[in-house]
Amino acid sequence: MTCQIIQTTLLQLRIGQLQPLADTGVSTGIFKQETVSAFVNKHGLEQDEYGDTQHHGGPEKALHHFASDHYGRLKEQLPASAADRCLPGAFGENLVTEGLTEADVCVGDIYKLGEVIVQVSQPRQPCWRLNARFGLPDMSHRLQGTLRTGWYYRVLQTGMIHQGDTLVLIQRPNPEWPLSRMLSVLYLTTKDWPALSSMAELELLSPNLRRLARNRLETRQVEDWGKRLFGSAEVKGLGQG
């Protein structure tokens, strides 16, 4: 399919090593530091670490991209203590750009970045670790409500990427599914049955979100977001202060 020319510069490339997360008793790789270049394999950036490998990283979440365009608005909506932490890299993203947001990116989009070819697999689903990261007990819920959560890529071709490389769209198989639409179905129009039917059959969407769509269709119920957004009883409230 012929697609419009979309390209943007990789402003920052970030890799994280495991560190303790506030007083939660867990380790996290969310505190990612800038690096000049890195090799990308099928699971993401080499040396990039994840504390929870069940829900973070892996082939369907190999790279996390967040638009720095969102930080200004987020700062305006957060209390000062959290706004001060609202800088590029704060959401644990690997890739930082400007001018490309969830409204511009579609499920299944294929991009070239340096030697690497990646494909958009799904929008991010914020989790409770953001609450501790920002010192706000509902930060993950706030981010989810903005429908500006960032997104993940799967890696189609491995290789090196460098800060300053150009991210270029080379194929768009699902122009009817921008991430902004998918996020709306996930969190606002949660019982849009025709859209969920389409999601369930969207081959280039990650398996876990296709499964989520099928479950809503089968049960006619929306899944409980509580544990993902606020954590277990042991960690609730530990992000305050």
C-alpha positions as CSV (number, residue, x, y, z in Angstrom):
1,M,0.0,0.0,0.0
2,T,1.3,3.4,-0.9
3,C,1.6,5.6,2.2
4,Q,2.2,9.2,2.9
5,I,5.7,10.4,3.8
6,I,6.1,10.5,7.5
7,Q,9.5,10.9,9.1
8,T,11.0,12.4,12.3
9,T,14.4,12.5,13.9
10,L,15.3,10.3,16.9
11,L,16.1,13.0,19.5
12,Q,17.1,10.6,22.3
13,L,17.9,6.9,22.5
14,R,17.5,5.4,26.0
15,I,18.5,2.3,27.9
16,G,17.8,1.3,31.5
17,Q,19.5,-0.9,34.1
18,L,17.5,-2.4,37.0
19,Q,17.1,-0.1,40.0
20,P,14.9,-0.2,43.1
21,L,11.5,1.5,42.5
22,A,10.8,3.8,45.5
23,D,9.6,1.7,48.5
24,T,7.7,-0.9,46.4
25,G,10.2,-3.7,46.9
26,V,10.5,-4.3,43.2
27,S,13.2,-3.5,40.7
28,T,12.6,-1.7,37.4
29,G,14.3,-0.6,34.2
30,I,12.1,2.5,33.9
31,F,14.9,4.9,34.7
32,K,16.5,4.9,31.3
33,Q,19.6,6.9,30.4
34,E,20.6,8.5,27.1
35,T,23.0,6.6,24.9
36,V,24.5,7.5,21.5
37,S,23.9,4.1,19.8
38,A,22.7,0.6,20.5
39,F,22.2,-2.7,18.8
40,V,18.5,-3.8,18.4
41,N,17.7,-7.5,18.5
42,K,14.2,-9.1,18.4
43,H,13.7,-8.4,22.1
44,G,14.8,-4.8,22.0
45,L,17.9,-2.8,22.8
46,E,20.8,-4.9,24.0
47,Q,21.6,-4.1,27.7
48,D,18.1,-2.7,28.2
49,E,16.7,-4.3,31.3
50,Y,13.2,-5.1,32.6
51,G,12.1,-5.9,36.1
52,D,8.8,-7.6,35.0
53,T,9.6,-9.6,31.9
54,Q,6.0,-11.0,31.9
55,H,4.5,-7.6,31.1
56,H,7.4,-5.6,29.7
57,G,9.8,-6.2,26.9
58,G,9.8,-9.2,24.6
59,P,9.1,-9.5,20.9
60,E,5.8,-7.6,21.0
61,K,7.1,-4.8,23.2
62,A,10.7,-4.7,22.0
63,L,10.9,-0.9,21.8
64,H,8.8,1.8,23.6
65,H,8.2,5.1,21.8
66,F,6.8,8.2,23.5
67,A,6.2,11.6,21.9
68,S,8.0,14.4,23.8
69,D,5.2,16.6,22.3
70,H,3.0,15.4,25.3
71,Y,5.3,16.6,28.1
72,G,4.3,20.2,28.1
73,R,0.6,19.5,28.4
74,L,1.2,16.8,31.1
75,K,3.2,19.3,33.2
76,E,0.3,21.7,33.2
77,Q,-2.1,18.9,34.5
78,L,0.2,17.6,37.3
79,P,1.0,18.9,40.8
80,A,4.4,20.6,40.9
81,S,6.2,17.6,42.5
82,A,5.2,15.3,39.7
83,A,5.5,17.9,37.0
84,D,9.2,18.4,37.9
85,R,9.8,14.7,36.9
86,C,7.9,15.1,33.6
87,L,10.9,15.2,31.3
88,P,11.8,13.0,28.2
89,G,12.6,9.5,29.5
90,A,10.2,9.8,32.4
91,F,7.9,7.1,31.1
92,G,10.6,4.6,30.4
93,E,10.7,5.1,26.7
94,N,13.5,3.9,24.5
95,L,12.8,6.3,21.6
96,V,12.1,10.1,22.0
97,T,10.8,12.1,19.1
98,E,8.8,15.2,18.3
99,G,6.0,15.6,15.7
100,L,4.7,12.0,15.7
101,T,1.9,11.1,18.1
102,E,-0.8,8.5,18.6
103,A,-2.9,10.3,16.0
104,D,-0.2,9.9,13.4
105,V,0.7,6.3,14.0
106,C,-1.3,3.2,13.0
107,V,-1.3,-0.4,14.1
108,G,1.0,-2.3,11.8
109,D,2.9,0.7,10.5
110,I,6.4,-0.3,9.4
111,Y,9.3,2.1,9.9
112,K,13.0,2.2,9.1
113,L,15.3,3.6,11.8
114,G,19.0,3.3,11.1
115,E,19.7,-0.3,10.1
116,V,16.5,-1.5,11.9
117,I,13.0,-2.1,10.6
118,V,10.2,-2.0,13.2
119,Q,6.5,-2.5,13.2
120,V,3.9,-0.9,15.5
121,S,2.4,-3.7,17.6
122,Q,0.2,-1.9,20.1
123,P,-0.3,1.2,22.3
124,R,1.1,1.2,25.8
125,Q,-1.1,0.2,28.7
126,P,0.1,2.2,31.7
127,C,0.9,0.3,34.9
128,W,1.2,1.1,38.5
129,R,5.0,1.6,38.4
130,L,4.3,5.1,37.0
131,N,2.6,5.9,40.3
132,A,5.8,5.3,42.2
133,R,7.9,6.9,39.5
134,F,6.0,10.2,39.7
135,G,5.1,10.0,43.4
136,L,1.4,10.1,42.5
137,P,-0.9,7.2,43.5
138,D,-3.0,7.6,40.3
139,M,-0.4,8.6,37.8
140,S,-1.0,5.6,35.6
141,H,-4.7,6.3,35.6
142,R,-4.1,9.9,34.7
143,L,-1.9,9.0,31.7
144,Q,-4.4,6.4,30.5
145,G,-7.1,9.1,30.6
146,T,-5.1,11.3,28.3
147,L,-5.1,8.6,25.5
148,R,-1.4,9.6,25.0
149,T,0.4,6.6,26.3
150,G,3.1,5.9,23.8
151,W,3.4,2.7,21.8
152,Y,5.5,-0.4,21.2
153,Y,7.3,-1.9,18.2
154,R,8.2,-5.4,17.2
155,V,11.5,-5.8,15.4
156,L,11.4,-7.0,11.8
157,Q,15.0,-6.4,11.0
158,T,17.8,-6.2,13.6
159,G,20.7,-3.8,13.5
160,M,22.2,-0.6,14.9
161,I,20.4,2.6,15.6
162,H,21.9,5.9,16.6
163,Q,20.7,9.1,18.2
164,G,19.9,11.5,15.3
165,D,18.8,8.7,12.9
166,T,15.6,9.4,10.9
167,L,12.5,7.3,11.6
168,V,10.7,6.9,8.2
169,L,7.3,5.3,7.5
170,I,7.7,2.7,4.7
171,Q,4.4,0.9,4.9
172,R,0.9,1.5,6.4
173,P,-1.4,-1.6,6.1
174,N,-4.1,-0.4,8.5
175,P,-4.7,3.3,7.9
176,E,-8.2,2.9,9.5
177,W,-6.6,2.0,12.9
178,P,-4.6,5.0,14.2
179,L,-3.5,4.4,17.8
180,S,-5.7,7.3,18.9
181,R,-8.8,5.3,17.7
182,M,-7.6,2.1,19.4
183,L,-6.9,3.9,22.7
184,S,-10.4,5.3,22.6
185,V,-11.9,1.9,22.2
186,L,-9.7,0.5,25.0
187,Y,-10.6,3.2,27.5
188,L,-13.5,5.4,26.4
189,T,-15.9,3.7,24.0
190,T,-15.2,0.4,25.7
191,K,-18.3,-1.4,24.4
192,D,-18.1,-0.5,20.8
193,W,-18.8,-4.0,19.6
194,P,-18.2,-3.5,15.8
195,A,-14.8,-1.9,16.6
196,L,-13.9,-4.7,19.0
197,S,-14.8,-7.2,16.3
198,S,-12.4,-5.5,14.0
199,M,-9.7,-5.4,16.6
200,A,-10.1,-9.1,17.3
201,E,-9.3,-9.9,13.7
202,L,-6.5,-7.3,13.3
203,E,-3.6,-9.6,12.4
204,L,-0.9,-7.1,13.0
205,L,-2.2,-6.1,16.5
206,S,-0.4,-7.8,19.4
207,P,-1.9,-11.1,20.5
208,N,-2.7,-9.8,24.0
209,L,-4.9,-7.0,22.7
210,R,-6.6,-9.2,20.2
211,R,-7.4,-11.5,23.1
212,L,-8.7,-8.6,25.1
213,A,-11.1,-7.7,22.3
214,R,-12.3,-11.3,22.0
215,N,-12.9,-11.5,25.8
216,R,-15.0,-8.3,25.8
217,L,-17.0,-9.6,22.9
218,E,-17.6,-13.0,24.5
219,T,-18.4,-11.7,28.0
220,R,-19.9,-8.3,27.1
221,Q,-17.9,-7.0,30.1
222,V,-14.8,-4.7,30.3
223,E,-11.8,-6.2,32.1
224,D,-10.8,-4.9,35.6
225,W,-8.0,-2.4,35.2
226,G,-7.4,-2.0,39.0
227,K,-4.4,-4.3,39.4
228,R,-2.6,-2.9,36.4
229,L,-3.2,0.7,37.3
230,F,-2.8,0.6,41.0
231,G,-0.9,-2.6,41.8
232,S,-1.4,-5.2,44.5
233,A,-2.5,-4.3,48.1
234,E,1.2,-4.4,49.0
235,V,2.2,-1.6,46.7
236,K,-0.9,0.6,46.7
237,G,-0.1,4.0,48.1
238,L,3.7,3.5,48.1
239,G,4.1,6.0,45.3
240,Q,2.9,8.9,47.4
241,G,5.3,11.6,48.4
